[in-house]
Amino acid sequence: MPLKITQRKEAEVPRPTAAGRINENLEAIKAEMLKIGQGMVLEIETGSERAVRGTKALITRASKDIGAKWRHWSQGTKVFARPAEGAARRRRRRSKPAR
């Protein structure tokens, strides 16, 4: 079924119930990311295997917000994350110009 989209005046529609809610989990992950020590890994206990995917998404979103790349992986109900190492770039060998 296609979406039916219309435009209405602001006075004709119900007001939002909240001005905007902050995702506390996202903020907590960002705070931990900013204060992690060298050689350390974040370990996040999700409580269920269904929450692992959402937690990984939060890590990705938080890393984009703070402007750093992070790697994440999981085992069971735990999600692990660490800062990604610098992007490994391959050096291309330039062939000698034909004479």
Contacts in CASP RR format, 6 or more apart in sequence:
PFRMAT RR
TARGET T0000
AUTHOR 0000-0000-0000
METHOD contacts of the structure
MODEL  1
MPLKITQRKEAEVPRPTAAGRINENLEAIKAEMLKIGQGMVLEIETGSER
AVRGTKALITRASKDIGAKWRHWSQGTKVFARPAEGAARRRRRRSKPAR
23 58 0 8 1.000
25 55 0 8 1.000
25 58 0 8 1.000
26 58 0 8 1.000
26 61 0 8 1.000
26 62 0 8 1.000
26 65 0 8 1.000
29 42 0 8 1.000
29 44 0 8 1.000
29 58 0 8 1.000
29 59 0 8 1.000
29 62 0 8 1.000
30 62 0 8 1.000
30 65 0 8 1.000
30 66 0 8 1.000
32 42 0 8 1.000
33 42 0 8 1.000
33 62 0 8 1.000
33 63 0 8 1.000
33 66 0 8 1.000
33 68 0 8 1.000
33 70 0 8 1.000
33 81 0 8 1.000
33 83 0 8 1.000
34 66 0 8 1.000
36 42 0 8 1.000
36 82 0 8 1.000
36 83 0 8 1.000
39 82 0 8 1.000
40 82 0 8 1.000
41 80 0 8 1.000
41 81 0 8 1.000
41 82 0 8 1.000
42 80 0 8 1.000
42 81 0 8 1.000
42 82 0 8 1.000
43 78 0 8 1.000
43 79 0 8 1.000
43 80 0 8 1.000
44 55 0 8 1.000
44 59 0 8 1.000
44 78 0 8 1.000
44 79 0 8 1.000
44 80 0 8 1.000
44 81 0 8 1.000
45 77 0 8 1.000
45 78 0 8 1.000
46 52 0 8 1.000
46 55 0 8 1.000
46 77 0 8 1.000
46 78 0 8 1.000
46 79 0 8 1.000
47 77 0 8 1.000
48 77 0 8 1.000
49 76 0 8 1.000
49 77 0 8 1.000
51 77 0 8 1.000
52 74 0 8 1.000
52 76 0 8 1.000
52 77 0 8 1.000
52 79 0 8 1.000
55 74 0 8 1.000
55 79 0 8 1.000
56 72 0 8 1.000
56 74 0 8 1.000
56 79 0 8 1.000
59 70 0 8 1.000
59 72 0 8 1.000
59 79 0 8 1.000
59 81 0 8 1.000
60 70 0 8 1.000
60 72 0 8 1.000
62 70 0 8 1.000
63 69 0 8 1.000
63 70 0 8 1.000
68 83 0 8 1.000
68 84 0 8 1.000
69 83 0 8 1.000
69 84 0 8 1.000
69 86 0 8 1.000
69 87 0 8 1.000
70 81 0 8 1.000
70 82 0 8 1.000
70 83 0 8 1.000
70 84 0 8 1.000
71 81 0 8 1.000
71 82 0 8 1.000
71 83 0 8 1.000
71 84 0 8 1.000
72 79 0 8 1.000
72 80 0 8 1.000
72 81 0 8 1.000
73 79 0 8 1.000
73 80 0 8 1.000
74 80 0 8 1.000
END
